[in-house]
Amino acid sequence: MKNVLLISLVLYGLAATLGAEDLTSDQKAKVDAKLAQYAAWGTDPAVVKLVKAAEATPPAWAADMTQDKWTALSVLSPEIKDMTKNDLAVWLRAKKEDLVTEIFVSSNTGIKIAFLAKTTSWNHKGKPKHDVPMTGKTWVGAIEADASTGLKQVQVSFPVLDGGKVIGSIVVGLSLTKL
């Protein structure tokens, strides 16, 4: 049984690797340029202030939020409206370009602080899109069909920095057809 499980895991990993699509060199250059542009958001004084405020006083409903509860929420629920209409979401919406498929900001613990539209996951702690920026570095994901939007995209992420201290992460989805 142990060997069957091991073989299954190896085959699953191989299939995922073979099915993964890489960015072309032209796409990579464009993604890197956008990442450099957007990474400046992570040190913008308005963003830093809003992330710190959100972490200091999270909404009451967030205390008992779970992934199952999150999945069950409607896009019209008060919790989702909170996250799409708060000051940070308004700031993000003003920065959004046509090629951006999604933007979301997570606290240092990985929970959502603001976004443009409901995300698939409530918490991204334990995933490279959050964990890598929490080390102070940027991250570029693989080409994917986004579960939230259905669009073919690549996600990039970067830290929110308060005087050099990482206090959160920002993920931006970039449409490959509009890149």
Disulfide bonds with the S-S distance in Angstrom:
none
